[in-house]
Amino acid sequence: RARWRMLDWLTCEANYNFDQEIDNYNQVTPNGFLSTGGNPGRGNLLKRDFAGRTYNTGATLTAVKNFGMGINNTTKVSYVYEDQTAANDGFTAGALIVKGVPEGTAADPATLGISSNNSTIRNRDEFAITPFDIKDQYIVDGLIRPAEPSLFGSTNRTPYFSRVSGAWLCDEGAKH
């Protein structure tokens, strides 16, 4: 994370984050292993490999301005990009037919299971927000935000969200 005060009224903040995980899991019950009842079993095998990576980066500009006459403004413009990928591969064997070999080649072909899954999620988000505080009594606020998440499909990837609002702080008005 880095922060830079460019001018007395303008600040820039940026960040970059990265995370990676890897999981290799193996579970073997050997052919001939005795069950709790004392009977030899056919054994089984489970192997799973998982790899995931996530990173995000962003930047925000914040401008604070006093226009005089009791009018203050704080405007923020921000950009965020997120990228997440995951890969999961699995192999199961419900029975092993060769004793002493804890690998897939020793498995009964009728009991094999193979799985694979890859996923990617990406998101790009931007926004601009600018609230005005007028004499500590009125607030006028506006926001616009296009978002581009990959979860919604290519035809719905850039919805725009906007807002305009106003408020009157009636308790503050009694002080003036």
Secondary structure, DSSP 8 states (H G I E B T S, - for coil): -EEEEEETTEEEEEEEEEEEEEEEEEEEE-TT-B-TTS-B---EEEEEEEEEEEEEEEEEEEEEEEEETTEEEEEEEEEEEEEEEEEEEEEEES-B-STT--SGGGB-GGGEEEEEEEEEEEEEEEEEEEEEEETTTEEEEEEEEEEEEGGG-GGG---EEEEEEEEE-HHHHTT-
